[in-house]
């Protein structure tokens, strides 16, 4: 016959074992599937279709991961709730001079007019905190028409921290709108549209804001694209690079570029994988495609 102590000890072991198992289950359930949007184009910038799961090699922090989900999406899927195209236009009214207002309005208007009835479109002005990344074509065109440019060049608003906080805020608000690809198109100067990463130990005062913006953008499937008024004079990867976007510099005709943005929003592959366990704040992502002559566009960083 077992003693009272033996019974209590056995019960305690069973309880601790059950608690440990439950804790492991909860821990596993709290790990989110990592979604990575990948745009693949040929040498002429046209979407490459027909790729399969086996064509992709994806690595996190240099280690290969196994794809758990794979979806090929095209613009014809836009009627579905989680596969439509979503574009947010951000107008730089901090650094752009008044003489550039008409040009920026023309670019933003053309971009907005390419939206279909099933697309999500909104316009934000940097100095207007009440602007939300939601709306319709009518509201978007109204905000574009109200755009005034900078009141004075390089105003206090528009620091790297402000830009990164805006990216994080927009990402969080769009995170619940489905697993569609979302593009934030910033029209303005490198100061606003191409914030560059600083290492925590290299004098960067906004490293935490950088981590938050990168993490929020990854969770929302948001990529930052930039239409720059001047070539960037910065070193290192920018918020555009690490979120899987593209920097478009001065061009005599912006229309092909703007068409390309909507194309990227509608033609892409959605890859999903379980992330390896790690306590790092940021994780590098590498995506390669087993096809010659293609260009691959995908995010390079995600938060923990």
C-alpha positions in Angstrom: 0.0 0.0 0.0 1.4 3.4 -1.0 2.1 6.0 1.7 0.4 9.4 1.8 3.7 11.0 0.9 4.1 8.7 -2.2 0.6 9.6 -3.3 1.1 13.3 -2.9 4.5 13.1 -4.7 2.9 11.2 -7.6 0.1 13.7 -7.8 2.6 16.6 -7.8 4.7 15.0 -10.6 1.5 14.4 -12.7 0.4 18.0 -12.1 3.8 19.5 -13.0 3.9 17.2 -16.1 0.5 18.3 -17.2 1.4 22.0 -16.5 4.6 21.7 -18.5 2.7 20.0 -21.4 0.0 22.7 -21.4 2.7 25.4 -21.2 4.4 23.9 -24.3 1.1 23.8 -26.1 0.3 27.4 -25.2 3.8 28.5 -26.3 3.4 26.7 -29.6 0.0 28.2 -30.2 1.4 31.7 -29.6 4.0 31.3 -32.4 2.5 33.0 -35.5 3.0 31.7 -39.0 5.4 34.0 -40.8 4.0 35.3 -44.1 6.3 36.6 -46.7 5.0 38.2 -49.9 7.3 37.6 -52.9 7.1 39.5 -56.2 8.8 37.7 -59.1 9.3 39.5 -62.4 11.2 38.8 -65.6 13.8 41.0 -67.3 11.1 43.3 -68.7 9.3 43.7 -65.4 6.4 41.5 -66.2 5.0 39.1 -63.5 6.4 35.5 -63.6 3.5 33.2 -63.1 3.2 29.4 -62.8 5.9 29.0 -60.1 5.4 26.2 -57.5 6.3 25.7 -53.9 9.4 23.8 -55.0 10.8 26.8 -56.9 11.3 28.8 -53.8 14.2 28.6 -51.3 13.6 30.6 -48.2 15.9 31.0 -45.2 15.7 32.8 -41.9 18.9 33.9 -40.2 20.7 31.8 -42.8 18.9 28.6 -42.0 16.5 26.9 -44.5 12.8 26.7 -43.4 10.0 24.5 -44.6 7.1 26.2 -46.4 3.8 25.4 -44.7 1.6 27.4 -47.0 2.0 28.6 -50.6 -0.5 30.7 -52.5 -0.1 32.3 -55.9 -2.1 35.4 -56.3 -3.0 37.6 -59.3 -4.9 40.8 -59.7 -7.9 38.8 -61.0 -8.4 37.6 -57.4 -9.0 41.1 -56.2 -12.7 40.5 -55.5 -11.8 38.2 -52.6 -11.6 39.8 -49.2 -8.0 38.7 -48.4 -6.5 38.9 -51.9 -7.5 42.3 -53.2 -4.9 45.0 -53.8 -4.3 47.6 -51.1 -2.3 50.8 -51.6 -1.8 53.7 -49.1 -0.3 56.9 -50.6 1.8 59.0 -48.2 2.4 62.6 -49.3 5.6 64.3 -47.9 4.4 67.7 -46.8 7.4 68.2 -44.5 10.3 68.6 -46.9 8.9 69.1 -50.4 8.8 72.8 -51.5 5.7 74.6 -52.7 6.9 74.6 -56.3 6.7 70.7 -56.3 3.1 70.6 -55.2 1.5 70.4 -58.6 3.9 67.6 -59.7 3.2 65.6 -56.6 -0.5 66.0 -57.0 -0.4 64.8 -60.6 1.6 61.7 -59.6 -0.6 60.9 -56.7 -3.8 61.5 -58.7 -2.6 59.2 -61.5 -1.7 56.5 -59.0 -5.1 56.8 -57.3 -7.0 56.7 -60.5 -5.6 53.2 -61.3 -7.5 51.7 -58.4 -10.4 49.4 -59.2 -13.7 49.3 -57.3 -12.5 46.2 -55.4 -9.1 47.7 -54.3 -8.4 49.4 -51.0 -7.0 52.9 -51.5 -6.2 55.7 -49.1 -4.1 58.9 -48.9 -2.1 60.2 -45.9 -0.5 63.5 -45.4 2.5 63.4 -43.1 1.5 66.5 -41.1 -2.2 65.5 -40.8 -2.4 63.1 -37.8 -6.2 62.7 -38.4 -5.7 61.0 -41.8 -6.4 57.3 -41.5 -5.2 54.5 -43.9 -8.8 53.8 -44.8 -11.3 55.4 -47.2 -12.3 55.4 -50.8 -11.3 57.0 -54.1 -13.4 60.2 -53.3 -11.6 60.7 -50.0 -8.3 59.9 -51.5 -8.7 62.5 -54.3 -9.9 65.1 -51.8 -6.8 64.7 -49.7 -4.6 65.0 -52.7 -6.3 68.2 -53.8 -5.8 69.6 -50.3 -2.0 68.8 -50.3 0.0 72.0 -49.8 3.6 70.9 -49.5 5.9 72.0 -46.7 5.1 75.1 -44.7 8.9 75.4 -44.2 11.7 73.1 -45.3 12.8 70.5 -42.8 10.3 71.3 -40.2 10.7 69.6 -36.8 8.0 67.0 -37.7 9.5 64.5 -40.0 12.4 63.1 -37.9 13.4 59.4 -38.6 11.5 58.5 -35.4 8.3 60.2 -36.7 8.6 58.3 -40.0 9.1 54.9 -38.4 6.3 55.5 -35.9 4.0 56.4 -38.8 5.0 53.1 -40.6 4.3 51.1 -37.5 1.0 52.8 -36.9 -0.3 52.3 -40.4 0.9 48.6 -40.3 -1.0 47.9 -37.1 -4.1 49.5 -38.4 -4.0 47.4 -41.6 -3.0 44.1 -39.9 -6.6 43.0 -39.4 -7.6 43.7 -43.1 -6.6 40.2 -44.2 -3.5 38.5 -45.6 -3.4 40.6 -48.7 -0.3 42.4 -49.8 -0.3 46.0 -48.7 1.9 48.8 -50.2 2.7 52.1 -48.7 3.8 54.5 -51.5 5.7 57.5 -50.1 6.0 60.4 -52.5 8.7 62.9 -51.4 12.3 63.2 -50.3 14.7 60.5 -49.0 14.4 62.2 -45.6 10.8 61.0 -45.3 10.5 58.2 -47.8 13.8 56.3 -47.2 14.8 56.2 -43.5 17.9 54.1 -43.1 18.7 51.6 -40.4 21.1 52.5 -37.6 22.7 49.8 -35.5 21.9 50.0 -31.8 25.6 50.6 -31.0 26.4 53.0 -33.8 24.9 56.1 -32.3 21.4 55.4 -33.6 18.8 57.0 -31.4 15.8 55.4 -33.0 16.7 51.8 -33.0 13.7 50.7 -31.0 11.4 52.6 -33.4 13.2 50.8 -36.3 12.5 47.4 -34.7 8.9 48.3 -34.0 8.3 49.5 -37.6 10.0 46.5 -39.2 8.1 44.1 -37.0 4.7 45.7 -37.5 5.2 45.9 -41.3 6.1 42.2 -41.4 3.0 41.2 -39.4 0.7 43.3 -41.7 2.4 42.2 -45.0 3.1 45.8 -45.7 5.9 46.9 -48.1 7.2 50.5 -48.4 7.7 51.9 -51.9 9.3 55.3 -52.5 9.1 57.8 -55.3 12.0 60.1 -54.5 12.4 63.7 -55.6 16.2 63.3 -55.5 18.6 60.3 -55.4 19.1 59.1 -51.8 22.5 60.1 -50.2 22.4 57.4 -47.5 24.4 54.3 -46.8 22.9 51.0 -45.6 19.5 49.4 -46.0 16.4 51.6 -45.8 12.9 50.8 -44.6 12.1 50.3 -48.3 14.7 47.7 -48.7 13.9 45.6 -45.6 10.1 45.6 -46.2 10.4 44.3 -49.7 9.6 47.5 -51.5 11.4 49.5 -54.3 12.9 52.9 -54.6 11.9 54.7 -57.8 14.1 57.8 -58.5 13.5 60.7 -60.9 11.9 59.7 -64.2 10.7 61.7 -67.2 7.5 59.6 -67.2 6.3 58.2 -63.9 3.3 56.4 -65.4 5.1 53.0 -66.0 6.4 53.2 -62.5 3.0 53.8 -61.0 1.5 51.0 -63.1 4.2 48.7 -61.7 3.2 49.5 -58.2 -0.4 48.3 -58.8 1.0 45.3 -60.6 3.2 44.3 -57.7 0.2 44.7 -55.4 -1.8 42.2 -57.4 0.7 39.6 -58.7 2.7 37.9 -55.9 3.3 34.7 -54.1 2.5 34.3 -50.4 4.8 32.0 -48.5 4.2 30.9 -44.9 6.5 29.1 -42.5 6.9 28.4 -38.8 9.8 30.5 -37.5 12.7 28.8 -35.7 12.8 29.6 -31.9 15.0 32.6 -31.3 15.2 35.5 -28.9 16.7 37.9 -31.5 14.8 41.2 -32.0 15.2 41.1 -35.8 15.5 38.2 -38.1 17.0 38.2 -41.6 15.0 36.6 -44.4 16.4 35.5 -47.8 14.2 34.3 -50.7 15.6 32.8 -53.9 13.8 31.4 -56.9 15.1 28.5 -59.0 14.6 30.3 -62.3 17.1 32.1 -64.4 16.7 35.7 -65.4 14.1 36.7 -62.8 14.0 39.5 -60.3 12.8 38.6 -56.7 11.4 41.2 -54.4 10.7 40.2 -50.8 11.1 41.5 -47.3 14.6 41.1 -45.8 13.8 41.5 -42.1 11.1 40.7 -39.6 10.6 41.3 -35.9 10.5 38.7 -33.2 
